[in-house]
Amino acid sequence: MDEFLSYLQYELARSPHTVEAYARDLRQFIEFCTGRDTSRFDPSLTDTRIIRQWIATLAESGDAPASLRRKTQSLRAYFKFLCRRGELTSNPADDVILAKLPKPLPDFVADKDLLRLIESETPDSDSTDFTTSRDHIILHLLYATGMRRSELLALTDRHIDLSLRQIKIMGKGRKERIIPIADALISDLGRWQTIRDAHLPDLPEPRPIVATRNGHMSASNLELIIKRLLKNENAGRKSPHTLRHSFATSMLNGGADLNSVRAILGHSSLSTTQIYTHLQFSDLRQIYSAAHPRGKRGKEDDPKKSSDSEL
C-alpha cells in the first residue's frame, strides 16, 4: 500500500489531502476484511462481493453518498495499480456501482452584494492597517479570479505579473493556467504587497500573497476569515468556494461562454462547469414566477395558478 500511495503522490501528482483520504479508505477496507490482523490481507482474494458488502455496511452506518463514492474510487485506483504491476489480472472494484450523488445548486452571493462588500472592506488609500488590507485582498482575489482555496494559499509574488496583468495558478494535478486580472485588482495587489512587506519584512522568498508571520496562511484561518466577511450575506454556506461559485455565476450571467469559464476555473471537464447553467435557469424561474401572470403564486382568486406544473 505504501508503494501505491507513493505512486499517487509522485507519479499522478495527487494532492496530500487526496493521498491521505485514499490511505484512510484502504486501511478501513483492509480492517473490514481481516479484523485487526491487517497482515493477513491478501488483495488476490478480494472479490466484488466483499467490496459491495463493505460499501453496504458503510451506507447502513450513515456514510454520505460522496464518501461512499470516494471509497469505491479509492479501491478502484488501488486494484488498478496492482493490475498494472501484474499482481492481479482483473479489478474487483470495477463492477461496483458508484453511489449516486445529489446535485444541489452551489451557494453564491449576488453581484451587487459582493461588490458592496468589497467596496466596504476597501481600506483608505493611505491606510497601513495589516488585517483590514489582508482581508480585503483575500475577498477581492477570490471573487475576481474564481481560484480555489488551496490555489490562493499557495499563491506567491512570483505567480503574479502586474505588468502583464495576469496571475499564474498551479491547479489540481499540477495543471497550470493563467488568469487575467483587472485594473482594480492590480491596484489593490500592489498596495497590499507594500503593506505586507512593511509588516512582515522577514518573510522567506518567494513571498506568499496571503501571509502570516509564519509564512503561508492555514486553510482553517482562511475559512474563518471568509465566514466572518460573509456572515451577513444571503448564502447557505459561507466559504472560499462560495466566492468561486459567485465568480462563475457572475461570468455566465455577464455573457461569458461556458468554455471560457471552464478554462478560468481550471475544470478538466465542461460538465463540471455546466452546473452554473442550472443557476441561471433557477434565476429565470424566479423572475418568471414574479413577473408572468401565469407564473405568479398565492393568488386568492385562482389557487391553481400556484402549481409548479404551470412553470
C-alpha positions as CSV (number, residue, x, y, z in Angstrom):
1,M,0.0,0.0,0.0
2,D,2.9,2.4,0.7
3,E,4.1,1.9,-2.9
4,F,0.6,2.7,-4.1
5,L,0.4,5.9,-2.0
6,S,3.8,7.0,-3.3
7,Y,2.6,6.4,-6.9
8,L,-0.4,8.6,-6.2
9,Q,1.7,11.4,-4.8
10,Y,4.7,11.4,-7.1
11,E,3.6,10.0,-10.4
12,L,0.0,11.1,-10.5
13,A,0.7,14.3,-8.6
14,R,-2.4,13.9,-6.3
15,S,-2.7,16.4,-3.5
16,P,-1.7,15.4,0.0
17,H,-5.4,15.6,1.0
18,T,-6.3,13.1,-1.7
19,V,-3.4,10.7,-0.7
20,E,-4.4,10.9,2.9
21,A,-8.1,10.1,2.1
22,Y,-7.2,7.1,-0.1
23,A,-4.9,5.8,2.6
24,R,-7.6,6.1,5.2
25,D,-10.1,4.3,2.9
26,L,-7.8,1.4,2.2
27,R,-6.9,0.9,5.8
28,Q,-10.6,0.9,6.6
29,F,-11.3,-1.7,3.9
30,I,-8.4,-3.9,5.0
31,E,-9.6,-3.9,8.6
32,F,-13.1,-4.8,7.4
33,C,-11.7,-7.8,5.5
34,T,-9.3,-9.0,8.2
35,G,-10.4,-7.6,11.6
36,R,-7.4,-6.1,13.4
37,D,-4.9,-8.5,12.0
38,T,-4.2,-6.5,8.8
39,S,-1.1,-8.6,8.0
40,R,-3.5,-11.3,6.8
41,F,-4.9,-9.2,3.9
42,D,-4.4,-10.7,0.5
43,P,-5.5,-8.5,-2.4
44,S,-5.7,-11.5,-4.7
45,L,-8.5,-13.0,-2.6
46,T,-10.7,-9.8,-2.8
47,D,-13.8,-10.1,-4.9
48,T,-16.6,-7.8,-6.0
49,R,-18.9,-9.3,-3.4
50,I,-16.9,-8.3,-0.4
51,I,-16.4,-4.8,-1.7
52,R,-20.2,-4.4,-2.2
53,Q,-20.7,-5.8,1.3
54,W,-18.3,-3.2,2.7
55,I,-20.0,-0.3,0.9
56,A,-23.4,-1.5,2.0
57,T,-22.2,-1.7,5.6
58,L,-20.9,1.9,5.4
59,A,-24.2,3.1,3.9
60,E,-26.2,1.5,6.7
61,S,-24.0,3.2,9.2
62,G,-24.8,6.6,7.7
63,D,-21.9,7.4,5.4
64,A,-22.9,10.1,2.8
65,P,-23.0,9.2,-0.9
66,A,-20.0,11.4,-1.6
67,S,-18.0,9.4,1.0
68,L,-19.2,6.0,-0.4
69,R,-18.3,7.1,-3.9
70,R,-14.8,8.2,-3.0
71,K,-14.2,4.9,-1.1
72,T,-15.2,2.9,-4.1
73,Q,-12.9,5.0,-6.3
74,S,-10.0,4.5,-3.8
75,L,-10.4,0.7,-4.2
76,R,-10.6,1.0,-7.9
77,A,-7.4,3.0,-8.1
78,Y,-5.6,0.6,-5.7
79,F,-6.6,-2.6,-7.6
80,K,-5.9,-0.9,-10.9
81,F,-2.4,-0.2,-9.6
82,L,-1.9,-3.9,-8.7
83,C,-3.2,-4.9,-12.2
84,R,-0.6,-2.6,-13.8
85,R,2.1,-4.3,-11.8
86,G,0.9,-7.7,-12.9
87,E,-0.1,-8.8,-9.4
88,L,-3.8,-9.1,-10.4
89,T,-5.5,-10.0,-13.6
90,S,-8.7,-8.1,-13.1
91,N,-10.0,-5.2,-10.9
92,P,-12.7,-6.4,-8.5
93,A,-13.9,-2.9,-7.8
94,D,-14.7,-2.1,-11.5
95,D,-18.2,-3.7,-11.3
96,V,-19.1,-1.9,-8.1
97,I,-21.6,0.9,-9.0
98,L,-20.6,4.3,-7.7
99,A,-23.0,5.9,-5.3
100,K,-25.2,8.4,-6.9
101,L,-24.6,12.0,-5.8
102,P,-27.3,14.5,-5.2
103,K,-27.0,17.6,-7.3
104,P,-27.7,20.6,-5.1
105,L,-27.2,24.0,-6.7
106,P,-24.0,25.7,-5.3
107,D,-24.3,28.6,-3.0
108,F,-23.3,32.0,-4.3
109,V,-23.6,35.7,-3.4
110,A,-25.2,38.1,-5.8
111,D,-23.0,40.5,-7.7
112,K,-24.4,43.7,-6.1
113,D,-23.9,42.3,-2.6
114,L,-20.3,41.2,-3.3
115,L,-19.4,44.5,-4.9
116,R,-20.9,46.3,-2.0
117,L,-19.0,44.2,0.4
118,I,-15.7,44.6,-1.4
119,E,-16.2,48.3,-1.5
120,S,-17.0,48.5,2.2
121,E,-13.9,46.4,3.0
122,T,-11.6,48.6,0.9
123,P,-9.1,50.3,3.2
124,D,-8.4,54.0,2.7
125,S,-5.6,54.8,0.2
126,D,-3.3,56.0,3.0
127,S,-4.2,53.1,5.4
128,T,-1.5,50.8,6.5
129,D,-3.7,48.5,8.6
130,F,-2.5,45.0,8.0
131,T,-5.5,42.9,9.0
132,T,-8.1,45.1,7.0
133,S,-5.9,45.1,4.0
134,R,-5.2,41.4,4.1
135,D,-8.9,40.5,4.4
136,H,-9.8,42.9,1.6
137,I,-7.2,41.3,-0.8
138,I,-8.4,37.8,0.1
139,L,-12.0,38.7,-0.7
140,H,-11.1,40.6,-3.9
141,L,-8.8,37.8,-5.2
142,L,-11.3,35.0,-4.6
143,Y,-14.2,36.8,-6.3
144,A,-12.2,38.4,-9.1
145,T,-10.4,35.2,-10.2
146,G,-12.5,32.2,-9.0
147,M,-9.5,30.4,-7.7
148,R,-9.7,27.6,-5.2
149,R,-8.8,27.9,-1.6
150,S,-5.7,25.8,-2.0
151,E,-4.6,27.9,-5.0
152,L,-4.9,31.1,-3.1
153,L,-3.0,29.8,-0.2
154,A,-0.2,28.6,-2.5
155,L,0.0,31.9,-4.4
156,T,3.3,33.9,-4.1
157,D,4.7,37.0,-5.7
158,R,6.3,35.1,-8.5
159,H,2.9,33.9,-9.7
160,I,1.7,37.5,-10.3
161,D,2.8,39.7,-13.1
162,L,1.3,43.1,-12.7
163,S,2.8,44.4,-15.9
164,L,1.2,41.7,-18.0
165,R,-2.0,41.9,-15.8
166,Q,-2.1,38.2,-15.1
167,I,-1.9,35.5,-12.4
168,K,-0.3,32.1,-13.0
169,I,-2.1,29.4,-11.0
170,M,-1.0,25.8,-10.3
171,G,-4.2,23.9,-10.0
172,K,-5.3,20.3,-9.4
173,G,-2.9,17.7,-10.8
174,R,-0.2,20.4,-11.2
175,K,-2.1,21.8,-14.1
176,E,-1.0,25.4,-14.8
177,R,-3.4,28.1,-16.0
178,I,-3.2,31.8,-16.4
179,I,-6.0,34.2,-15.3
180,P,-6.2,37.8,-16.5
181,I,-6.8,40.5,-13.8
182,A,-8.4,43.9,-14.0
183,D,-7.1,47.3,-13.0
184,A,-8.9,47.5,-9.7
185,L,-7.3,44.2,-8.5
186,I,-3.9,45.2,-9.9
187,S,-4.0,48.4,-7.8
188,D,-5.2,46.5,-4.7
189,L,-2.4,43.9,-5.1
190,G,0.3,46.5,-5.4
191,R,-0.9,48.3,-2.3
192,W,-1.3,45.1,-0.3
193,Q,2.3,43.9,-1.2
194,T,3.7,47.2,0.2
195,I,1.7,46.9,3.4
196,R,2.6,43.2,3.8
197,D,6.3,43.8,3.2
198,A,6.4,46.6,5.8
199,H,4.7,44.5,8.5
200,L,6.5,41.2,7.6
201,P,9.9,42.1,6.3
202,D,11.4,38.7,7.2
203,L,9.1,36.6,5.0
204,P,11.1,34.0,3.0
205,E,11.2,34.2,-0.8
206,P,9.0,33.7,-2.7
207,R,6.7,35.7,-0.5
208,P,3.2,34.3,-0.1
209,I,0.4,36.7,-1.1
210,V,-1.8,35.7,1.9
211,A,0.9,35.8,4.5
212,T,1.2,35.4,8.3
213,R,4.3,35.7,10.4
214,N,4.9,32.0,9.9
215,G,4.6,32.2,6.1
216,H,1.6,30.8,4.3
217,M,-1.8,31.1,6.0
218,S,-3.5,27.9,7.1
219,A,-6.7,26.7,5.4
220,S,-8.6,26.9,8.7
221,N,-7.7,30.5,9.2
222,L,-8.8,31.4,5.7
223,E,-12.1,29.7,6.2
224,L,-12.7,31.7,9.4
225,I,-11.9,35.0,7.6
226,I,-14.3,34.3,4.8
227,K,-17.0,33.1,7.2
228,R,-16.7,36.4,9.1
229,L,-16.7,38.5,5.9
230,L,-19.8,36.8,4.5
231,K,-21.7,36.5,7.8
232,N,-24.4,38.9,6.7
233,E,-24.8,37.7,3.2
234,N,-27.6,35.6,1.8
235,A,-25.7,32.3,1.2
236,G,-26.2,29.0,3.0
237,R,-22.6,28.1,3.0
238,K,-20.0,30.9,3.7
239,S,-16.7,29.6,2.5
240,P,-14.0,30.4,-0.1
241,H,-15.8,28.0,-2.5
242,T,-18.9,30.2,-2.3
243,L,-16.8,33.0,-3.8
244,R,-15.7,30.6,-6.5
245,H,-19.3,29.8,-7.3
246,S,-20.1,33.5,-7.2
247,F,-17.4,34.3,-9.7
248,A,-18.6,31.6,-12.2
249,T,-22.2,32.7,-11.9
250,S,-21.3,36.4,-12.4
251,M,-19.2,35.4,-15.5
252,L,-22.0,33.4,-17.1
253,N,-24.7,36.0,-16.2
254,G,-22.5,38.6,-17.8
255,G,-22.4,36.8,-21.1
256,A,-19.2,34.7,-20.9
257,D,-19.3,31.4,-22.8
258,L,-19.1,28.2,-20.8
259,N,-15.8,27.0,-22.2
260,S,-14.1,30.3,-21.2
261,V,-15.4,30.0,-17.7
262,R,-14.2,26.3,-17.6
263,A,-10.7,27.4,-18.6
264,I,-10.5,30.2,-15.9
265,L,-11.8,27.9,-13.2
266,G,-9.4,25.1,-14.2
267,H,-12.1,22.4,-14.7
268,S,-10.9,19.4,-16.6
269,S,-14.4,18.7,-17.9
270,L,-17.0,21.0,-19.3
271,S,-19.7,19.0,-17.5
272,T,-18.3,20.3,-14.2
273,T,-18.8,23.9,-15.3
274,Q,-22.3,23.2,-16.6
275,I,-23.8,23.2,-13.1
276,Y,-23.7,27.0,-13.2
277,T,-26.2,27.0,-16.2
278,H,-28.6,25.5,-13.7
279,L,-28.1,28.5,-11.5
280,Q,-29.1,30.7,-14.4
281,F,-32.2,28.7,-15.0
282,S,-33.1,29.0,-11.3
283,D,-32.8,32.8,-11.7
284,L,-35.1,32.6,-14.7
285,R,-37.6,30.6,-12.8
286,Q,-37.8,33.2,-10.0
287,I,-38.1,36.0,-12.5
288,Y,-40.9,34.2,-14.3
289,S,-42.8,33.4,-11.1
290,A,-42.6,37.0,-10.1
291,A,-43.4,38.7,-13.4
292,H,-45.6,36.5,-15.6
293,P,-49.4,36.4,-14.8
294,R,-49.4,32.6,-15.2
295,G,-46.4,32.2,-13.0
296,K,-47.4,34.3,-10.0
297,R,-48.2,32.4,-6.9
298,G,-50.5,32.9,-3.9
299,K,-53.4,34.5,-5.9
300,E,-56.5,34.1,-3.8
301,D,-58.8,34.3,-6.9
302,D,-57.2,31.3,-8.6
303,P,-55.1,29.0,-6.3
304,K,-54.4,26.6,-9.2
305,K,-52.0,29.2,-10.6
306,S,-49.6,28.4,-7.9
307,S,-49.0,24.9,-9.2
308,D,-45.4,24.1,-10.2
309,S,-46.7,22.2,-13.2
310,E,-47.6,25.5,-14.8
311,L,-43.9,26.6,-14.8
